[in-house]
Amino acid sequence: MTSRNYDVVIVGAGSVGAPLAMSLSEAGVSVLCIDREASAGQGNNKCAIGGARATHSERAKVILGLRSLEVFRNWKDDYGDDIGWYQGGYTYVAYDGDTLELFRNNVPLQQEAGLNIRIIDSREMLRLVPGINPEGLLGGTYSREDGSANPMKCCYAFHRRASALGAEFRFGETVTGLESSDSSVTAVVTDRGSYSCGSVVNCAGSFATQIGRMDGVDLPVAPESHEAGITEPVARLFDPMVVDIRKAPGSANYYFYQHDTGQVVFCITPEPPIPGTDIRETSVFLPQVAARMTQLYPRLANLKVRRVWRGIYPMTPDGAPILDSCGPDNHYVAVGMCGQGFMLGPGIGEVMARLITGSSTDDDRVVLQDLRLDRAYSSEEALK
Ligand SMILES: Cc1cc2nc3c(=O)[nH]c(=O)nc-3n(C[C@H](O)[C@H](O)[C@H](O)COP(=O)(O)OP(=O)(O)OC[C@H]3O[C@@H](n4cnc5c(N)ncnc54)[C@H](O)[C@@H]3O)c2cc1C
């Protein structure tokens, strides 16, 4: 079956593909978005715990984060859907001088990029997160405009708006190949048909490398397993997402926040990383993260954990996404979202839509320069 020609075919209706379909439709572009799952956001989008911040140490991610926060914050007023937005802020805690020094070095760059962030002392931290362990607490950072939202509600909302604007979605359909002639992709082939297109965008998350290879392009994106969990709901204990970037045996940073419906949601970064696509929950995760969380915030010891789950971070060597075209000029990539695809998705959708329609802004050019495919990948983000 060959259907009509689309200006743009997007592979993947996840954290990035769904908002991109919306932004392209807003620009009047005809869009087809294909996903092998049964509905939008069923890939890694649904594994995300919903943290949304602009607190990053790289300017491109600060810019994308700020714009995405604006979309999350205003969504209900603009379009009416409840996406679970809660502006609780983010706080990075410091219990040693090196960590505080790292924050002190980052904050000016973050402020310069437009982030409302500041260093707070231990007294203010104790007010912000009542019950946090005061022993050795030096303070940390606080960015009050960060927050959280529900990744599934967001993805559905983006999908609904994109559809209302005319975007087409085909679910339960797997992209199996790309057809090219001269130096252009001409059609996207699936297990159910073939769709001719003006451009294609690879938003395939942890399967991005497979799509790249269909055009002979090797993308530096590797899957890594990460686990998360959620407690029973309780009355509000604290507002911000709490991030502790200290390392401990078997883990690097961990973070937790209280959802707008009362549950505490949490995640930890395994150290060394666990490469691969295994999404079976482990018996290591819960004891490991619980010990660290209750040491930092003893009141959590009273909460029951309801559920844990495991998903994939599509990692790049430097922890930042890749936004570019690759191989043929009309083959675009928005891949390698690492642990931040949900929080950056709306901003990335807009930047990619303007790139494709030839209407990039000055800020977009900064982002696209920093996140291009042929960058050195030499730095590693401090606040990943
Ligand atoms: C435990 C955990 C917690 C996380 N917490 C957060 C968080 O708090 N905040 C945050 O910002 N991020 C978080 N993340 C990371 C976030 O989930 C990812 O960065 C994000 O979902 C990646 O977005 P994506 O659009 O690239 O991929 P996805 O959302 O996975 O979308 C890719 C889509 O492509 C489809 N696809 C792939 N191949 C094909 C094909 N051949 N044909 C058709 N369809 C295809 C898939 O079905 C999928 O729906 C977390 C991740 C995990 C695992």
The ligand as an SDF file (V2000), in Angstrom:
LIG
                    3D

 53 58  0  0  0  0  0  0  0  0999 V2000
   13.3920    5.0210   34.7240 C   0  0  0  0  0  0  0  0  0  0  0  0
   13.4260    6.2230   33.8190 C   0  0  0  0  0  0  0  0  0  0  0  0
   13.1320    7.4910   34.3330 C   0  0  0  0  0  0  0  0  0  0  0  0
   13.2010    8.6090   33.5130 C   0  0  0  0  0  0  0  0  0  0  0  0
   12.8460    9.8420   34.0170 N   0  0  0  0  0  0  0  0  0  0  0  0
   12.8700   10.9310   33.2240 C   0  0  0  0  0  0  0  0  0  0  0  0
   12.4730   12.2020   33.7150 C   0  0  0  0  0  0  0  0  0  0  0  0
   12.0980   12.3620   34.8810 O   0  0  0  0  0  0  0  0  0  0  0  0
   12.5090   13.2520   32.8610 N   0  0  0  0  0  0  0  0  0  0  0  0
   12.9170   13.1290   31.5730 C   0  0  0  0  0  0  0  0  0  0  0  0
   12.9580   14.1130   30.8580 O   0  0  0  0  0  0  0  0  0  0  0  0
   13.2800   11.9270   31.0650 N   0  0  0  0  0  0  0  0  0  0  0  0
   13.2700   10.8280   31.8660 C   0  0  0  0  0  0  0  0  0  0  0  0
   13.6380    9.6110   31.3600 N   0  0  0  0  0  0  0  0  0  0  0  0
   14.1800    9.5430   29.9890 C   0  0  0  0  0  0  0  0  0  0  0  0
   13.0800    9.5880   28.9640 C   0  0  0  0  0  0  0  0  0  0  0  0
   12.1660    8.5500   29.2110 O   0  0  0  0  0  0  0  0  0  0  0  0
   13.7020    9.4400   27.5640 C   0  0  0  0  0  0  0  0  0  0  0  0
   14.7820   10.3330   27.4110 O   0  0  0  0  0  0  0  0  0  0  0  0
   12.6730    9.7720   26.4950 C   0  0  0  0  0  0  0  0  0  0  0  0
   11.4950    9.0290   26.6610 O   0  0  0  0  0  0  0  0  0  0  0  0
   13.2500    9.5100   25.1070 C   0  0  0  0  0  0  0  0  0  0  0  0
   12.3470   10.0600   24.1930 O   0  0  0  0  0  0  0  0  0  0  0  0
   12.3110    9.5700   22.6800 P   0  0  0  0  0  0  0  0  0  0  0  0
   11.1740   10.2570   22.0360 O   0  0  0  0  0  0  0  0  0  0  0  0
   13.6630    9.7050   22.1070 O   0  0  0  0  0  0  0  0  0  0  0  0
   12.0260    7.9970   22.8140 O   0  0  0  0  0  0  0  0  0  0  0  0
   10.6470    7.2310   23.1220 P   0  0  0  0  0  0  0  0  0  0  0  0
    9.7660    8.0160   24.0190 O   0  0  0  0  0  0  0  0  0  0  0  0
   11.0370    5.8560   23.5330 O   0  0  0  0  0  0  0  0  0  0  0  0
    9.9530    7.2040   21.6900 O   0  0  0  0  0  0  0  0  0  0  0  0
   10.4940    6.4780   20.6200 C   0  0  0  0  0  0  0  0  0  0  0  0
    9.3580    5.8010   19.9040 C   0  0  0  0  0  0  0  0  0  0  0  0
    9.8490    5.2510   18.6870 O   0  0  0  0  0  0  0  0  0  0  0  0
    9.1340    4.0680   18.4350 C   0  0  0  0  0  0  0  0  0  0  0  0
    9.9170    3.2490   17.5010 N   0  0  0  0  0  0  0  0  0  0  0  0
   11.1940    2.8310   17.6420 C   0  0  0  0  0  0  0  0  0  0  0  0
   11.5910    2.1340   16.5560 N   0  0  0  0  0  0  0  0  0  0  0  0
   10.5380    2.1170   15.7060 C   0  0  0  0  0  0  0  0  0  0  0  0
   10.3140    1.5440   14.4120 C   0  0  0  0  0  0  0  0  0  0  0  0
   11.2590    0.8610   13.7660 N   0  0  0  0  0  0  0  0  0  0  0  0
    9.0980    1.7070   13.8510 N   0  0  0  0  0  0  0  0  0  0  0  0
    8.1100    2.4050   14.4910 C   0  0  0  0  0  0  0  0  0  0  0  0
    8.2610    2.9410   15.6990 N   0  0  0  0  0  0  0  0  0  0  0  0
    9.4690    2.8270   16.3020 C   0  0  0  0  0  0  0  0  0  0  0  0
    8.9810    3.4390   19.8090 C   0  0  0  0  0  0  0  0  0  0  0  0
    7.8910    2.5240   19.8420 O   0  0  0  0  0  0  0  0  0  0  0  0
    8.7730    4.6530   20.7060 C   0  0  0  0  0  0  0  0  0  0  0  0
    7.4010    4.9240   20.9800 O   0  0  0  0  0  0  0  0  0  0  0  0
   13.5510    8.4670   32.1500 C   0  0  0  0  0  0  0  0  0  0  0  0
   13.8090    7.1980   31.6170 C   0  0  0  0  0  0  0  0  0  0  0  0
   13.7500    6.0780   32.4400 C   0  0  0  0  0  0  0  0  0  0  0  0
   14.0380    4.7310   31.8510 C   0  0  0  0  0  0  0  0  0  0  0  0
  1  2  1  0
  2  3  1  0
  2 52  2  0
  3  4  2  0
  4  5  1  0
  4 50  1  0
  5  6  2  0
  6  7  1  0
  6 13  1  0
  7  8  2  0
  7  9  1  0
  9 10  1  0
 10 11  2  0
 10 12  1  0
 12 13  2  0
 13 14  1  0
 14 15  1  0
 14 50  1  0
 15 16  1  0
 16 17  1  0
 16 18  1  0
 18 19  1  0
 18 20  1  0
 20 21  1  0
 20 22  1  0
 22 23  1  0
 23 24  1  0
 24 25  2  0
 24 26  1  0
 24 27  1  0
 27 28  1  0
 28 29  2  0
 28 30  1  0
 28 31  1  0
 31 32  1  0
 32 33  1  0
 33 34  1  0
 33 48  1  0
 34 35  1  0
 35 36  1  0
 35 46  1  0
 36 37  1  0
 36 45  1  0
 37 38  2  0
 38 39  1  0
 39 40  1  0
 39 45  2  0
 40 41  1  0
 40 42  2  0
 42 43  1  0
 43 44  2  0
 44 45  1  0
 46 47  1  0
 46 48  1  0
 48 49  1  0
 50 51  2  0
 51 52  1  0
 52 53  1  0
M  END
$$$$
